[in-house]
């Protein structure tokens, strides 16, 4: 049997095995109409144990955009994103999750509706999250996955063909499975992805005999200078706020923790995910890239696929391809499911139909998002670094949205319109300051711009609340986090 045929046989066998295990675990779950259907489809019926919470959080975040993008920088400095994420996960567990359970939220934006007593602010922020998934994360995941497969197997198949296959399979999976199937497959796939990624690290180290000589010091240092992707002062300014936003308010991530039966189970899963991120993830997202610099020079986002293709034994490449395909599909499925939840729960049920057919409506949204993803993939092909582009684009939404959570949780008597105005200001301000073709472009690093944007948005919301709407914002006093918090999902 030739290597190519063996790779394909192994690939399809592993993929089918994971699909079969997922079906066996999820078979016979309730998909009735109304609230039960919404809860089952978007929160897995509140039935995810801590293992599936941890597995789904880990693999939703860890996909080819991380493995390809971070290794594509070919430097150790990028490990700070992963180390800082540990703090973000701890804040999610101890601060945000108790609040989401207290207010019995299906989406993170439902918290805003209940704190501001206004459905419009929920729809606006839900719409921004939706657009972030549609325009930023989903095309980036599909592009990076297609690039990895093309590079690793050194095939002449056009990248768009591979991207289309990923997007279509992911759409079918997300539509028929709902969050329960996504989370279960994430966990099974996560074991495979982490195992194979660790193997790549050891094979790559063996390829250079564990010798890091001849690699420039700037590729190995953890102290970034002003021209690096992460200048060291940014660790003291915007980095923590980025992590608080991403892990604490981002629907795609928090949805998994909100699907546990109670707060303690959710927290166990989050802490397990933090442990994985500390012990395993840093090595797999930077070491292969650094080693590839020694072997091939500066080759950017092609680094991970090339080194895997060179160091991985031919008989294992089919397994690794299945693992990477699983990572792409899991993240894409998660993005699709969370984006659909945002539209159905935050917009459609609020303005069009309070009791829609969730599965049918989700199918239409999934079709729209999948088509848009494929339209945007060629744009991401033009990026010098996929991970740096993602982080910069993320800034457009992250701090403006995070500011509205901060105001909503820390203050009372704030008009929702003041919050919405602050979000609009923040998006426009950040865009004008960070993008080079803007007349207001500044050389200040985009991570430094994060806390500035956050502070301006919070101050603007409180000012508009006072000057325009004549309301005095009041400090919440007792934090909503430490009030009596229900430990289980209450029926809607």
N, C-alpha and C positions, 0 to 999 in steps of 0.2 A: 504493500500500500504506500503510495507517494505521501510526502510530508503534507502537501496541500489537502489531499483527501482526508488524511488523519486529522488535521487541524479542524476541518469542517465537521467531521463526525463527532469529535470531542466537543466542539463548540455547540452543536445542536443538542447533543446528549445532555450536557450540563445545563443548558438553557431550559430544555424540556423538563429536566429533573426539578429545577427550582420552581418552574411553573406548576408542575404537578403537586409539589409540596405545599405551595401557596393555595392551590385550589382545595386540597384536602383540609387545610387548616381553616379556610374561610367558607367552606360549603355550608349551605343551609341557613345562612344568616338572614335576619329579617330585613326586608326592603318594602315594608308597607308604606302607605301614603301618609302625608302630613308630617308632624313633628318627628315621629319615629323614623320615617324615611330620611329626613334631613339629618337627624342625629346619627343614623347608621351610615349614611353615605359620606358625611363629612367629619364625623367624630368616632367612627367605628363602634357606634352604640355605647361609647364610654367604656369599652371593654379591653383596652390595650394594657397588658401587664408591663411591668417596668422593663423587661427584656426587649419587648417590641418597641417601647418608647425610645430606649437607648439606641437600638439598631436603626430605627427609622430616622432619628435625629442625626445620627452619625453619617448614614449614607445619603440622606437628603443633602447634607452640606458637602460631603466628600464625593465629588464626581470628577469627570475628566477636566472640567474647567479648573478644579483645584490641582489635580495631579499634573495635567499638561501645563496649565498657566503658571503655577508656582515653580515647578521644576524648570519651566521655560526661562525664568529669570536667571537660572544657573548660579545662585548665590544663597548663602545661609541666612541672609538677613530676612528673607521672607518668612522664616519660622516664627517671627513675632506675631504674625496674624493668628497662628494657631495657639501660641502660648497665651495671648491676650484673650482668645476665645474662651479659655477655661474660666476666667473671671466673669465673662459674659454669661456663661452657663450657670455659674453659681448665683448670679443676680437674678437670672430667670427663675431658678428654683426657689430662692428665698424671698424675692420681692414680687415678681409678676404673677407667677402661677397661683399663689393664694388669692390674689385679687381676681384673676380670671374665673377661678372656681367660686369665689364669693358671689360674683355677679352672674354665674351660670352662662358663660359666653360660648357661643359657637365660633365666632370669629373674634380676633383681637379688637377689631373696630367696634364690635358690639359694646365693649367697655366704654368707648367714647360716647355712644348714644346714651348710655345709662348715667354716666357722670355729668354730661352736659344737658341731659334730658332733651335731646334733639336728634332726630333721625337723619337730618341732612348732613351733619358733620360726619356721621358714620358712612354715609354714601360717598361723600367727597374723598375721605381718606381711604375707604375701601376701593374707590375708583383709582386712586393713585397707586395703591399696592397692586391692583389688577394691571395697570399699565406698566409698572415696574417688572412684573413677571412676564408680560407679553412682549415688551420692547427691549428688555435688558437680559434677564436671566435665562429665559427659555431658548432664544436663538443662540446665546453664548454656550449653553450646555450642548446643544445639538451640533454646533459648529466644532467645538473642541473635541467632542466624541468622534465626529467624522474625520477630523484631522488626525487624531490618534490612530484610528484604524488604518487610514491611508498610509501613514508614516510607518507604523509598525510592520505592516504586511508588504510595504513597498509595492503597492498595486497602482495600476494606471486608471483605475475607476475614478471618474470625476467625483470630487468631494460632494457635490450636490446630490448625487445618486445615493451615497451613503447616508447623508443627512436626511434625505427623504424617507429612507427605510427606517431610520431611528424614529423620526417624528411620527410616522404612521403606526408603527408597532406600539410606541408609547401612548399614543392617543387611544388606541383600541384597548390597551391594558387599563388605562385610567378610567375609561368610560364604563367598562364592564365590572371593574373591581371596587371602586370607591376607596376610601382611606384605609379600610381594614386590609384589603388585598395589597395596597401599596406599602403599608407599614410591615406586614408580614414578609412580603418579598424583599423589602429593604433589609430586614434582619438576616434572612438567609443569604441574600446577596452580599451583605456586609461582611459576613464571616469569610466568604470567598474572596472578596476584594481586598480586605485587610491581610489575609493570609498570602495572597499572591503578591501584594505590594511589598510586604516584608521580605518575601523571597527575592524580589527584584533588587532590594537594597543590598542583600548579602551577595547576590550574583554580581552586582555592579562593583561592590567593594573588592570582591575576589578578582575582577577583571583588571584592577589597578594594583593588585597585591596590597591593598590597604595603605597605599602610598599617596599622600596628598601633596607631595612636593610638586613644584612647577605650576601649582594653581595659585594665581595672584591672591594676595592677602585680602584685597577688597571683596573677593568671592567667598571668603571664609569668615570674615568678621561679623559680629552681631552689633557692632556700633556703626550705624550708617552716617555718612557725611551729608552735606547739604544737597549733593547731586544724586544721592541714592534713592531708590524707591521708598525707603522708610528712614528719613533722617532721625537720629536718636531723640531729638526734642519732641517729635510727634508722639512718642510713647507716653509723654507726660501731658499732652494736650488732647488731641481729638481721638486717639486710639480707643480709649475706654468708652467714649460716647458712641462710637461706631459699633462696638461690641454690644453695648446695652440696647441699641436700636435693633441690631440684627437678631440677637438671640431672644430679646425680650418682647418685641412688638411685631416682628416679621411673621405674618400668618403662616408662611410655608414651614417655618421651624416650630413655632409655638403650637400649631394645630396638633402636632403629634403628642405633646405633653398634655394638651387639653382633652385628649381622647382616653386618658386613663380613668379608672373608676373613682379615684379619689386623689387628694393632694399628695399624700404620702407616697402613693405608688408612682405618681408623676415625678416627684422629687427624686425617688430612687433611680428612675430611668435617666433623669437629667444628670445626676451625679455619676452614674455609670458612663454616660456619654462623655462627661468631662474627664473621667479617668482614661478612657480610650484616647482622647485627644492629647492627654499629657504623655502617655506611655508609648503610643504608636505613631500617631499622625505626624508629628514634627519630622521624624526621620524619613518617612516615605514621600514627603512633599518637597524636600530640599536635597537630600543626598544624591539621588540619581541625577539630578540636574547638575550639581557640582561636579560629579564624576564625568558626566558627558562633556563638560567643558574641557576637562583634561584630555579626553579621548578625541573630541571632534572640533573643539573650539567653540566660538559663540554662534550657536545655531538657533537660539530663541525657542519658540514654542514647539519646534520639531524635536527637541532634545529627548523628551521622555519616550516617545514612540520609537525613536531610533535606538536608544540604548536598550530598551526592552527587546526589540527585534534582534539585537546583536547578542545579548547575554542570555536570553531565555532559550533553553533547549527546545528544539522543534516540536517534540512530543508534548510540551507543556503550553505552547503558544495558543492552542485551541482553548485550553482552560482559561488562560489569561484573557483571551479575546472575549470569552463568555463573561468573565468578571467585569471587564471594562464596559461591555455592552450593558450588563446589569446595572453598573453604576450610572451610566448615562440614562437608561430607561427609568431607574428608580428616582433620580433627581427630576427628570422631566415629568414623570407621573405625579410626583409630589407638587411640582409647580402648577401643573394642570389642575390637580384636585383643589389646591388652595385658591387658585384664581377663580375656578368655578364656584367655590364656596363663597368667595367675596361677591361675585356677581349675583348669585342666587339669593344669598341671605341679606346682603347689604343694599342691593339695588332692586332686584326683580320683586322680591317679596314685599319690599317697602313701598314700591310705586306702581307695580303692575298687577300682581296676583299673590295674595297672601298664602295660598296653598297650591303651588304649581306642581306638576309632575317633575320631581327633582331629577330623576334619571334622564327623562326625555330632554328637559331643558339643558342639563349638563352636556348632553350629546351635541346640541347645537353650539354651545360655547366652546366645547373641545374642538369641534371642526373649525370654527373661526380662529381660535388661537393657534392651531396647528398650521393652518394656511399662512397666518402672519409670521410665524416662526421661520418658515421656509423662505419667505420673501426677504427676511432680514439677514439670513445667514451670509449672503455675499458681502454685506456691509462689515460684518465681523472678520471676514477674511482679510480686510485691509489693516487691521490693528497690528501695531508693533508688538504689543504684549497684551494678551487677552486678560490676564489677571489685573494688571494695572488699569486697563480700560474699564473693567467691571467696577473696581473700587472707586474710580473717579466718577463714573456715571451714577453709582449708588449714592454719591453725595448729593445729587440733585433732589432726592426724595428723603434720604435718611434723617437728617437733622430737622428739616421742616416738619416732618411727620412726628419725629420723636418729641419735638417741642410741644405738640398738642397733647401728647400723653402726659408730659411733665406738668403742664398747666392744669389739665383735667384732674390729675391725681393729687396735686399739691394745693389747689385753690378751689374755692366754691364761689358761686355768684359770678361766673364768667359766661358771657354771651357766646354761643357757638359761632356766631358770625365773626367775632373778633379772632377766634382761633383759626377759622378758615382763611381770613385775611392774612394772618401771620404765616400760614403755610404757603400761600401764593407768593408773598413777599420773599420768603426763604428760598423757594425754588428759583425765582427770577434772580435774586441776589447771588446765590451760589453759582448759577450758570454764567452770569455776566463776569464774575470774578475769576472763575477757574478755566474757562475755555479760551484758547489762544486768539480766536478771531473776534473776540469781544473787545470793544474799546475800553472797557474797565478791567481788562485782564490784569491780574497781579501775579508776581513771581512767588508769592507766599505758597507754600506747599498745601495741596488740597486737604491733607489731614489737619493742618493748622486751621483751615477754614471751617472745619466742623464745629468746634466749640464756639467760634465767633458767630456762625450761622444760628446755632442753638440759642445763644444768649440774646441775639438780636430778635429772633422770633418770639421768645418768651416775653421779652420786654415790650415788643410791638403789640402782642396780643393783650397784655395787661393795660397798655396805654390806650389802645383803641376801645377796650372794654370801658375804661373810665371816661375818655374824652368824647367818643362817638355815642356810646350807649348809656352813659351816665351811671354805670354800675361800679361799685367798689369791690374788687376781688378780695376775698377773705381766705386767709390761710386755713387749710382744712382742719388744723388742730390735730386730732387723733388720726394717724395715718390709716388709710383704707387697708393697708397691709396687716395691721395688727388688731383691727376690729375682729369681732367674732366671725370666723370664716367657716362656712359649711365645708365639710370634708368630703362630700360626695356630690355628684351631679344631681341637682334638683330637677324634677320633671318640668318641662317648659309649659 
